[in-house]
Amino acid sequence: QLQASGGGLVHPGGSLRLSCVASGSIFAIKGMGWYRQAPGKERELVADITNDGNIRYGDSVKGRFTISRGNAKTTMYLQMDSLKPEDTAIYYCGADVIPDSGAYYPWDHWGQGTLVTVSS
């Protein structure tokens, strides 16, 4: 189970910090990431991070957003700075989880999403 939080309303140029916490029957988490979906648009990658520290950012957020993971590796953060109206979307956290038991399916764990609205 993934729980995302931290969304809200912010003015253009402002900042927000999103958090995602993984819980449940987890043996290991290979990677975590953030995706977003704006009204009328397809879901797109915001950023993801693997256990060995490899990070990818979507082109539209490079230089403005920073992804990180907590020491426990079951938490993930997204620091969003210099926010723009086009960043308005529902942000979803996802994880590549190896469960304690049962079959392993890559990247099949997703949170419910948190709404970020950038508007003056």
C-alpha positions as CSV (number, residue, x, y, z in Angstrom):
1,Q,0.0,0.0,0.0
2,L,1.2,3.5,-0.9
3,Q,0.0,6.7,0.7
4,A,0.8,10.0,-0.9
5,S,0.4,13.3,0.8
6,G,1.4,17.0,0.6
7,G,-0.6,18.3,-2.3
8,G,-2.5,21.5,-2.2
9,L,-3.0,25.0,-3.7
10,V,0.1,27.1,-4.3
11,H,0.8,30.3,-6.2
12,P,3.1,30.2,-9.3
13,G,6.7,30.3,-8.2
14,G,5.9,28.6,-4.9
15,S,7.0,25.3,-3.5
16,L,5.4,22.1,-2.2
17,R,6.9,18.9,-0.8
18,L,5.1,15.6,-1.6
19,S,5.6,12.5,0.5
20,C,4.9,8.9,-0.2
21,V,5.0,6.1,2.4
22,A,4.9,2.4,1.5
23,S,3.5,-0.2,4.0
24,G,2.3,-3.8,4.1
25,S,3.9,-7.1,3.1
26,I,7.1,-5.7,1.6
27,F,10.3,-7.8,1.2
28,A,12.1,-5.1,-0.7
29,I,11.5,-2.0,-2.8
30,K,13.6,-1.8,-5.9
31,G,12.6,1.7,-6.9
32,M,10.0,4.4,-6.3
33,G,8.7,7.2,-8.5
34,W,6.2,10.0,-9.1
35,Y,3.9,10.3,-12.1
36,R,1.3,12.9,-12.7
37,Q,-1.9,13.3,-14.8
38,A,-3.4,16.6,-15.7
39,P,-7.0,16.9,-17.0
40,G,-7.3,15.7,-20.5
41,K,-3.7,14.6,-20.7
42,E,-1.9,11.3,-20.4
43,R,-0.1,10.2,-17.3
44,E,3.6,11.2,-17.4
45,L,6.8,10.6,-15.5
46,V,7.8,13.2,-13.1
47,A,10.7,11.5,-11.5
48,D,11.8,8.1,-10.3
49,I,14.7,6.7,-8.2
50,T,16.2,3.2,-7.9
51,N,17.9,1.6,-4.9
52,D,21.3,2.2,-6.4
53,G,20.5,5.9,-6.7
54,N,19.7,6.2,-10.4
55,I,17.3,9.1,-10.9
56,R,15.3,10.2,-13.9
57,Y,13.3,13.4,-14.3
58,G,10.7,14.3,-16.8
59,D,11.9,17.0,-19.1
60,S,9.4,19.5,-17.9
61,V,10.5,19.4,-14.3
62,K,14.3,19.1,-14.6
63,G,16.0,21.7,-12.5
64,R,12.9,22.5,-10.5
65,F,11.9,19.2,-8.8
66,T,14.0,17.0,-6.6
67,I,13.2,13.4,-5.8
68,S,14.7,11.6,-2.7
69,R,14.1,8.6,-0.5
70,G,14.2,8.3,3.3
71,N,16.7,6.3,5.2
72,A,14.2,3.5,5.6
73,K,13.7,3.2,1.9
74,T,10.0,2.9,2.3
75,T,9.5,6.7,2.0
76,M,9.9,9.0,-0.9
77,Y,9.7,12.7,-1.3
78,L,9.3,15.2,-4.1
79,Q,10.5,18.7,-3.5
80,M,8.8,20.9,-6.1
81,D,10.1,24.5,-6.5
82,S,9.4,27.2,-9.0
83,L,6.0,25.7,-9.6
84,K,4.1,26.7,-12.7
85,P,0.4,26.5,-13.6
86,E,1.2,23.7,-16.0
87,D,2.4,21.6,-13.0
88,T,-1.3,21.4,-11.9
89,A,-2.2,17.7,-11.9
90,I,-2.9,14.7,-9.7
91,Y,0.5,13.3,-8.5
92,Y,0.7,9.5,-8.0
93,C,3.4,7.7,-6.3
94,G,4.4,4.2,-7.5
95,A,6.8,1.6,-6.3
96,D,8.6,-1.5,-7.7
97,V,7.8,-3.8,-4.7
98,I,9.0,-7.3,-4.1
99,P,6.4,-8.7,-1.7
100,D,7.0,-11.0,1.3
101,S,4.9,-13.7,-0.4
102,G,3.1,-14.2,-3.7
103,A,4.0,-13.3,-7.2
104,Y,6.2,-10.3,-8.1
105,Y,4.9,-7.9,-10.7
106,P,7.1,-4.9,-11.5
107,W,5.7,-1.5,-10.6
108,D,2.3,-2.7,-9.7
109,H,2.0,-0.7,-6.5
110,W,0.3,2.7,-6.8
111,G,-1.0,5.3,-4.3
112,Q,-4.3,7.1,-4.6
113,G,-2.8,10.4,-5.8
114,T,-2.6,13.8,-4.3
115,L,-3.8,17.0,-6.1
116,V,-1.4,19.8,-6.8
117,T,-3.0,23.1,-8.0
118,V,-0.8,26.0,-9.1
119,S,-2.8,29.1,-9.6
120,S,-2.8,32.7,-8.7
